[in-house]
């Protein structure tokens, strides 16, 4: 069949019989020369040209693909002279000419196709080629001409071409025409990018149409096309050319830059105001916004510089300036500096209010320092500042970060007894304190208090309860709260579905995890990588390695990139059955994907060696050496599997050889285990009841 196709191709004008004989000779000298002996003799090509329009089109397309445009054009012109217009090859020729920058030839080809009345798909391809050539040639007039003709023909315009004509017209000093095209884009629902807005703004600035430049700047913000640095530069130049006529607009520019965390842009706008005469209150508000930008970017060292410039301008910081400075330092965890500025604030005869103290309370909450947060709550009373909802939420967050849900409960009870108005946000933080520890009973108790106070639960409330149930392997309760979420009028999101599937994975219920995956897809929710990881873990925990790896393939088919957790889960599945080769293969894929072999992944390899039958002593020793060479230190789990694989004597000898102090590692783990048991004593005492509850729920589900 291959010889037959080669012969037909040569007959159709791709070289003639001489070319065919050359190829047959090369094939005869190859390893398949025996097949050439049975090939029929070479037929001389007929004197006539290709027999059909399809043959001519194929021959022309072949010439275009190899870059022989001259031969393709001669073949197409010969066919056209004989009354056959090959539309599709002509469009392909136009596209190839556009890549070479031959704009005039592309235009001639398109004019011929328009007169020949070819099909719309071919004509649209030719229009795309000519507009691309005009855009590459940066010819604004010709690009504009062909875009108008394309629009009149009824073909949709490409966003790239329209933004291109706007930029070219703006750069050529014709902002009015560029504005017309940009208005047309917005009417057709197209979204210009920031570079397009920057081009038209710069054109109006150079034409000294400052107000039109400001109007298009506001339009860029309205369409959420975030202005780039060039756009801000042109706007600042507009202000410098015409003077600062509207200080309120200038102040809003600085505030928007500060909220976006762009300190350089905010500082540049500030310089524009300093060069013009701006009233003192407005200038002080501008300095405050720049200090806020310093805090958002984390450049705290710049704050003192701008405070010094406030003094140079003959101004004194006001209450808002002090409060913003305190918040900037506190938001970055620098509580010491925040306290110092709070002292300066009092020295300037300003009394800090609850909003000034709230950022410091949040900083204590992020640290998990409950004692310091409670002490600061008392200090607020010295300033006659009544704690607000944000302060109490920060204090409860401190309990969450310190893993002390009981303290969160006591604090919540104290607030309720004191008559403090507590909303769903504060209750949600208290519920989350128990959910983070996997204590479903405690989370449910907080929810009951919430119901008694007739506080309306939010979607975050139900989501936190679902997470708590999933951590405790209470799949039935998680499903109950998911239904309660729907009954309350909220739509489940990816977070709630992932929590339920995670609960199924913890209990090893792969079928139930697949069921909720199907429910999510039917509801229009697109499952993410975490969802696939949970389903894989569910099947592997149940010993169904093949089913788990099948879901890995389904993840790839859905277009998701596996994470390190994905490979770690698959390694766990192979390690649990003692498959050293399979576990090693997944670790190789982890490395190929750019992941780093952490201690936990080496532990899985050691586990596979220990559970192999018989234990793979040689590979276990090699993996431990590789682990140390990779800069990873063995943990208690690592030594456990080493001792199980090599035996007590062999493991001790290996540890001595590699200078591993195994006794210290095991003693440290015993001390930490004792601390954890003391902290969670209540949870351990209730372990039997939780196990019985799980068994009963599984029986009901069965």
PyMOL commands that set and color helices and strands:
alter all, ss='L'
color gray80, all
select helices_A, chain A and resi 2-11+16-28+33-37+53-65+69-81+87-99+103-116+120-136+140-153+159-171+175-187+194-206+210-222+229-242+247-259+263-275+280-297+301-312+319-331+335-347+354-367+370-382+389-401+405-417+424-436+440-452+459-471+475-487+494-506+510-522+529-541+545-557+564-576+580-592+599-611+617-629+636-657+662-679+681-685+687-701
alter helices_A, ss='H'
color red, helices_A
deselect
rebuild
show_as cartoon
